[in-house]
Amino acid sequence: MKLVVNKCFGGFGLSMKAEEEYLKRKGKNAFFYTQTKYMHRDGVAEFTLLEDSSATFHITFCFTENQGKSFSEWPDKTTNGCSDKDDLHFYGGDVSRNDPDLIAVVEMLGEKANGQCAKLEIIEIPDGVDWEINEYDGMESVHEKHRSW
């Protein structure tokens, strides 16, 4: 079984190009925003649409629906009377590391799949192993699950 892990200090993360490609494989669009105003400095938080997913920005937010050129309140999608602010927000760290589409994207893009502080690698473990990812300062290793007390 193949898994994607981060092999450097910093933390798992996908580049904007990798997020865009992953979402395309899932039949979704990707819209990237960067924060351009800050509550503590400007009195309002504002997020502005990025037109070029190949550009490099330190912090970006990916949404599966266009939020317009800019917005100041986090998009909120209400379903069945319940508010779920993360329904439209995509975070690559939530993707299962053995997701075939994630693996294909990392294989296809290579180093261009790496997020700001990531060095993604595909590792293989035996099929049928109950695995977990351990992380120290962003550096990840895969271990077979076992009992601990």
C-alpha positions in Angstrom: 0.0 0.0 0.0 1.3 3.5 -0.9 1.1 6.4 1.5 2.1 10.1 1.3 4.2 11.4 4.2 6.2 14.6 4.9 9.9 13.9 5.3 11.2 17.2 6.6 10.7 19.5 9.6 7.9 22.0 9.0 4.8 20.0 8.3 2.6 18.2 5.7 1.2 20.6 3.1 0.3 20.6 -0.6 1.2 23.3 -3.0 -1.6 25.3 -4.7 -1.0 23.4 -7.9 -1.3 20.0 -6.0 -4.6 21.2 -4.3 -5.9 22.3 -7.6 -5.1 19.0 -9.3 -6.4 16.9 -6.4 -9.7 18.7 -6.4 -10.0 18.4 -10.2 -9.7 14.7 -9.8 -12.6 14.8 -7.3 -14.7 16.8 -9.7 -14.4 20.1 -7.8 -12.9 23.5 -8.5 -10.2 25.3 -6.5 -10.3 29.0 -5.7 -7.3 30.4 -3.7 -7.4 33.4 -1.4 -4.7 35.1 0.6 -5.3 37.4 3.6 -4.7 41.0 2.6 -6.1 42.8 5.7 -5.8 41.8 9.4 -8.2 42.5 12.3 -5.4 43.6 14.7 -3.8 46.0 12.2 -6.6 47.1 9.8 -9.7 46.6 12.0 -11.1 44.0 9.5 -10.0 40.7 8.2 -10.0 40.6 4.4 -9.2 37.8 1.9 -8.5 38.4 -1.8 -8.8 36.0 -4.7 -5.5 34.9 -6.2 -5.7 34.7 -10.0 -2.6 32.5 -10.5 -2.3 29.1 -8.8 1.3 28.7 -9.9 2.3 31.7 -7.8 3.9 31.2 -4.4 2.3 32.7 -1.3 3.1 31.9 2.2 -0.4 31.4 3.4 -3.4 30.6 1.2 -6.9 29.4 1.7 -8.5 27.0 -0.8 -12.3 26.9 -1.4 -14.3 24.7 -3.6 -16.6 27.5 -4.6 -15.8 31.0 -5.7 -16.2 33.5 -2.9 -15.8 36.5 -5.2 -12.9 38.9 -5.6 -12.6 39.4 -1.8 -14.5 38.7 1.4 -14.2 39.8 5.0 -16.3 37.1 6.7 -15.4 33.5 6.5 -17.8 31.8 4.1 -20.6 30.0 5.9 -22.7 27.3 4.2 -25.8 26.3 6.1 -27.1 22.7 5.7 -30.2 21.4 7.4 -30.3 24.4 9.7 -26.7 23.7 10.9 -23.8 26.0 10.2 -20.7 24.3 8.9 -18.0 27.0 8.1 -15.6 24.4 6.7 -18.0 22.9 4.2 -16.5 25.0 1.4 -12.9 25.2 2.7 -10.4 22.6 1.5 -7.5 21.7 3.7 -5.0 19.2 2.2 -4.0 17.9 5.6 -7.5 16.3 6.0 -7.0 14.0 3.0 -6.3 10.4 3.8 -2.7 9.7 3.1 -3.5 6.5 1.1 -6.0 8.3 -1.1 -5.3 7.1 -4.7 -5.9 10.6 -6.1 -3.4 12.2 -3.6 -0.8 9.6 -4.4 -1.3 10.2 -8.2 -1.0 13.9 -7.7 2.3 13.6 -5.8 3.6 11.1 -8.3 2.7 13.4 -11.2 3.9 16.7 -9.7 6.9 15.4 -7.8 8.6 18.3 -5.9 6.0 20.7 -7.2 3.4 19.0 -5.0 5.3 20.2 -1.9 3.6 22.9 0.2 5.6 25.7 1.8 7.3 23.7 4.5 7.0 20.2 3.1 9.0 17.5 1.4 6.4 14.9 0.4 7.4 11.3 -0.3 5.5 8.2 -1.3 6.3 5.2 0.8 5.1 1.6 0.6 4.0 -0.5 3.4 2.6 -4.1 3.4 -1.1 -4.4 2.5 -3.3 -5.1 5.4 -1.2 -3.2 8.0 -3.2 -1.1 10.4 -1.0 2.0 10.3 -0.8 5.5 11.8 1.4 8.5 11.2 3.6 9.8 13.9 4.9 13.4 13.6 7.6 15.4 15.4 7.9 19.1 14.4 6.4 18.2 11.0 8.7 15.2 10.2 6.5 12.2 9.8 7.0 8.4 10.1 4.6 5.6 9.6 4.1 3.0 12.3 2.0 -0.1 12.7 -0.7 0.6 15.2 -0.4 -1.1 18.6 -1.6 -0.8 22.1 0.0 1.7 24.4 -0.6 2.4 28.1 
